[in-house]
């Protein structure tokens, strides 16, 4: 069984490995910011989320705060809510450098001054076309008498509401779910990201009052998890019991915060819009397929399905399979399928595979 010092050493080593990959990926994207590779951007986001999540488990608050703010900026770049500039990469790379110093000096990491870096990241993150606000998600779980509040950007909540995916809170116990199974927090975070998105986390310390009872009660670690998976599949995928899973009521949050539900518009217009925010490449296909299936299932009475290609430039072989799969499913249900917003690169793929012989394709205006 690993003790705390061994776990911290593993945290530092795995975080350093993550940061080396993040540093390399950021430099690669900075060299051609007009053609950002969204697969690489996703890798950077997952690496930062892993560091943030694990640092929270060990109460390295400043490492967690800095990696969290960096992750928020990467999330905005992923979803194109801010326009990418050379300056974004400069501040991200300098933040990586500061994180490396803190990890090299882990015992004194809480003494480092990160405020200026946090302000730089915040300032650049706020240079966006649409305003942002924080959404609080109140959760309850069996291990705590009071709920835990998570804050997520409005666009992230809106994404889950409109994409047909779900939000869950997952409660893990250090003694029950990690230590006896030889797992580290990084193992847990990597498993969560495999099946969805690790959004936010919180360590619940209410049961432990001091040294006298620190070995008697199990720490719980609560995660906000976004996924297209059915709830019934989560216990087997993440090796937890079903009573450690709670569903977040997205419809109640939509109504409370006045977020427009594209599904309402779909129903009114008799048209279902599928609008991927990324290229149709292998790393995105399974997530997009599950999202599209959920939407088709949620709105069975529409007569037309439109794939909006405004954000699509690259389509690999699995992307072609996805498009044909949508067409065949829609056609089998006697509905009309077409593509709108096709750009020059998308059209080259469409012409090569003769999509136009199957359905209508409309050019980007």
Secondary structure, 3 states (H helix, E strand, C coil): CCCHHHHHHHHHHHHHHHHHHHHHHHHHHHCCHHHCCHHHHHHHHHHHHHHHHHHHHCCCHHHHHHHHHHHHHHHHHHCCCECCCHHHHHHHHHHHHHHHHHHHCHHHHHHCCCHHHHHHHHHHHCCECCCCCEEEEEEEECCEEEEEEEEEEHHHHHHHHHHCCEEEEEEEEHHHHHHHHCCCHHHHHHHHHHHCEEEEEEEECCCCCCCCCCCCCCCEEEEEEEECCCHHHHHHHHCCCHHHEEECCHHHHHHHHCCCCHHHHHHHHCEEEECCCCCECHHHHHHHHHHHHHHHHHCCCCCEEEEECCCCCCECHHHHHHHHHHHHHHHHCCCEEEEEEECHHHHHHHHHCCHHHCCEEEECC
